[in-house]
Amino acid sequence: MSTDASSGEIAASSSAFAGGGASVGTGGSGGAATGAGGSSGDGGGAAEPLPPCPSFGGPALQGLVLNTSIKEASGLAASRKNPSVLYVHNDSGDSPRVFAMNSMGGYLATYAFGGAKATDWEDIAVGPGPTAGESYLYVGDIGDNGESRDDVRIYRVAEPKVDAGVMLATLTLDAVETFTFVYPDGPHNAETLLVDPLTGDVHIVVKDGGGTSPVFRAKAPLSSSGKTTLKQIASFAFGQDPLPGGKSTTGGDISPDGSLVAVRTYTSAFAWRRAKGATIEDALKTAPCKIPISAGGQGETLGFAADGKGYFSLNEGTFQPLNFYAKK
């Protein structure tokens, strides 16, 4: 949960460029494509040239979220197992649970994470895991407004089958795995969790009122034993060119085919193109592409559709509009 923006308000702050890690490309938003280069030490091969920046329409209203239990939507992700199903969770203050709804905002079911805690859940992703061919839910308990947490956690569990016969029920997901992480340079507040659909690597994008947002990674396979130290792979300065607009990052996602990495703020959103054979670290070194996002209210979610043909967004508050941005 943000301390620099309350419900219905947009944060405003200043920005400074962070040193270390990969820097953003020098091209402007939506500028000419550049090559992603080869591997950056993560095992990737030589990358192919980048495609042009993608174009998206919207926001197009899909429906209103009528479930009043969803009142501070902080994360949104599309199911890979259940057609037209989206997962949403609340910000801090709720129990460890996610809500399943359809692509028009209609409530389907609630899934409690057995054995998990909800200190400050901030984002959700769907990605691969230990069993080939199975999709998994990843929830990032990564919020730390006071930057005082000794560690942060990510929970993972196999995606449930959303059964039409148990609609509106609350079910418990067992066999939830807990992964504990520490930053190499001390605590950070974060609201963006990204899971690479190609490798299973997890990435956390820091939220900072000044706009400085380092990106940290934990490589798959993740270990549930002890604490894993994250590695910084990039750093960005939101709120100034080539990332103008909002300064505080609030959510993001990686497209199902792994070709786009999207990060949003309260008022702006950007996508980085990933060439075939490139890593996420490679992609984040390229010029960002500005993509549309609804700037009204307190927006903390962005999730790609399961078919990759667009993405959804949802703001905090009850009876919020669910918007879709179709790829042109």
ZIMOFEN-V153526 format. One record per pair of residues at least 12 apart in sequence whose ideal C-beta (glycine too) atoms are under 6 Angstrom apart, sorted by the first residue. I is the first residue (numbers start at 1). J is the second residue. Records with the same first field share a line. If there is no record, write none. Layout:
# ZIMOFEN-V153526
I->J / J
This chain:
# ZIMOFEN-V153526
1->91 / 92
3->145
4->209
5->298
7->298 / 316
10->266
11->248 / 266
13->209 / 210 / 247
14->210
15->210 / 211 / 237 / 239 / 240 / 247
16->210 / 212
17->237
18->212 / 214 / 235
20->235
21->214 / 232 / 233 / 234 / 235
22->234 / 284 / 285
24->236 / 242
25->286 / 287
27->287
28->242
29->242 / 288 / 290
30->53 / 289 / 290
31->287
33->50 / 52
34->286 / 287
35->49
36->50 / 275 / 278 / 282 / 286
37->282
40->279 / 281 / 282
42->279 / 281
44->277 / 278 / 279
45->277
46->277
47->275 / 277 / 278
48->275 / 276
50->273 / 275
53->289
55->328
56->291 / 292 / 325 / 327
57->326 / 328
58->292 / 325
59->294 / 323
60->324
61->321
62->104 / 322 / 324
63->104 / 105 / 322
64->105 / 319 / 321
65->105 / 320 / 322
67->107
68->318
70->88 / 99
71->318
72->90 / 91 / 316
73->88 / 301 / 314 / 316
74->91 / 122 / 300
75->89 / 123 / 124
76->88 / 301 / 303 / 312 / 314
77->124 / 125 / 126 / 303
78->303 / 305 / 306
80->126 / 135 / 306
81->135 / 159
82->162
84->102 / 103
85->100 / 162
86->101
87->100 / 124
89->121 / 124
92->120 / 143
95->118
96->113 / 116 / 118
97->110 / 112
98->111
100->162
105->322
108->162 / 167
109->169
110->170
111->160 / 171 / 173
112->172
113->155 / 173 / 176
114->172 / 173 / 174 / 176
115->176
116->155 / 176
119->141
120->143
121->139 / 141
122->140 / 142 / 143 / 191
123->140 / 192 / 193 / 251
124->139
125->138 / 193 / 195
127->195 / 197 / 200
128->200
134->158
135->159
136->156 / 158
137->157 / 159
138->154 / 156 / 195
139->155
140->154 / 193
141->153
142->190 / 204
144->187 / 189
145->189
147->187 / 189
149->187
151->180 / 182 / 227
152->181
153->178 / 180
154->179
155->176 / 178
156->177
157->173 / 176
177->224
179->222 / 224
180->227
181->228 / 230
182->227 / 229
183->230
184->229
188->206
189->207
190->204 / 206 / 207
191->207 / 250
192->205 / 249 / 251 / 252 / 263
194->252 / 254
196->280
197->256 / 258
198->258
199->220
200->220
201->217 / 219 / 220
202->218
203->215 / 217
204->216
205->249 / 263
207->248 / 249
209->248
211->237 / 238 / 239 / 247
213->236 / 238 / 249
214->232 / 235
215->233 / 234
216->230 / 232
217->231 / 233
218->230
233->281
234->284
238->265
242->288
243->270
245->267 / 268
246->265 / 266 / 267 / 268
248->265
249->263 / 265
250->264 / 265 / 266 / 300
251->264 / 300 / 301 / 302
252->302
253->302 / 303 / 304
255->304 / 308
256->308
257->308
259->274
261->283
262->302
264->293 / 302
266->299
267->295
269->291 / 293
270->288 / 290
271->289 / 291
272->284 / 286 / 288
292->325
293->313
294->313 / 323
297->315
298->315 / 316
299->313 / 315
301->313 / 314
309->327
310->324 / 325 / 326 / 327
311->325
312->324
